[in-house]
């Protein structure tokens, strides 16, 4: 496998081996693998001449990084106060039932991961769901199920 084929080496080459670029490098690697595998973190540490402990420290400090495999499509539900009073808990329960997973889990087909966060900063549009980085406001269970069904259909699967 060449250097150009290894995502973490490509990312270090793109940004440079300066420690200040560790976060964008980790983001780019996670985009490729949908999580941060141990071998990638070891490669990054080695190439950037940073201790593995320091790389793991950054990877575990920020909640946007995951050391566990994630689904191809990330579904994030806001559980902040404004969304909570607009039934985000009920939305989370319905979506969990629809996908067959709880928040923090990934479907067995590795298509969807479900997570909840304390606030997404779009309180006026609550409850908010973010699917693959796209915000969906004033969300209901039926609306979100339609979004997820369309996403699965686009993948050639039925949900």
N, C-alpha and C positions, 0 to 999 in steps of 0.2 A: 504494500500500500504506500503510495507516495504522500509526501507532505501535503499536497493540494487536496488529497482525498480525505484527510483526517481533519474533521471540523475544528477541533481545538487548536491545532497547529495553524490552520488557515486563519483563524480568528486572531491568534497572537501575531501572525505575520501581517495581518491587516492593520491592527492597532499599534503594534510594537510591544516590546517586552517590559516596558516601564510599568511598575507596580500600580500607577494611577489609572491604568486601563483595565485592571482586573475585573471590575464590575461589568463594563460593556463586553468584555471577552466572555465572561460567564453567561451573560444574557444571550449572546450569539450562539454559544455552545448549547444552551438549554433550548433555544429555538430549533436547533437541528435534531437533538435527541428527545426533546419533550421532558427532559430532566437532566441532572448533572451526574453522569455515571462516574464511578470511582476512577476508572482508567483515564477519563478525560481530565479529572482534577489532578491526577498524578502527572500527566503529560504537561498540563499548564504549569504546575509547580516546577517541574524540571526545566522546561524551556524558558520560563521567566526568572528562574533562579530565586524562587520564593519557597519558603518551607510549606510542606503539605498542610501543616497545622494552620498556617495563615490563610491558605486558600480555602480550607474547610471552614475556618472561622467566618470568612466573608459569605461563603455559600450557605451557612446555617444561620447567620445573623439576619439576613434579609428574607422576609416571607415570600418574596416573589421568586425565590429559588427553591427547587425541590431536589432532594436526593433520591426520591422514589419515582419510578416511571409514572408518567401522566398520559392521559388519553390524547388523541390527536386534537380534540376540541375541548377547550376549557370553558366551563359554565361557572360564572361567579355570581353569587347572590349577595346583595347588600342586606345586612341585618342591623344597620344603624337605627337610631331613634325614629327618624322621619319615615323610614321604610317599615320599621317594626309596627308603628301605629297604622300603617296601611296594609298590614297582614303579610309581611315578608316571611314570617314563621310558617303560615299556612302554605305560602308559595313554595317554600323549601320542602315542606312535607310532601306536597303533591309532586314536585319534580323528583324528589327522592324515590317516591313510589313508582313514577313513570320510568325512571332510568334503572331502578332496582339497586340503587346504591345510596349510601349516606354521604353527607358532606365530608370531604377529605378522602373519598374513595374514587376509584376508576372502574368503569364497566369492564367486564371480562374480555370484551372484544377490543379493548384499548381505544375505543372511539371517543368516549366522553369521560372527563373528570369533573367532579362537582366540588365547589368550595364556597365557603361563606366568608365574608369580610365584615369588619365593623363599620366601614363607611367608604363609599365610592365618590363622595363629593358632588353628587347630583341630586340633592335632597328634594328639590322641587318636583322631580320626575318620578319619585318613589311610588311603589317599590321598583328597584332597578335590578335588571339582570344584564350581565355582560357575557356575550358568547363570542369567543375568539376576538376579543378586544372591541367588539361593537356593542355600544350601549343600547339597551331596549328599556324605555321608560314606561311607567304606569302599567307594569307587567301583571298579568294574571296567569294562572296555571294553564289555561287553555291556549293563551297566546304563546307562552313559552313552549308548550308542547308542539305547537305548529312550527316554531323556529327549529326545534330539535328534530322533528320529523323531516323537515326540509333539508337540514344539514345531513342527516343520515341518508336521505334519498340521494342527495348530491354525491355521496360516497358509494352509491350503488347498494345501499342497505335499507331495510325497512325497520322502523322502530314502532 
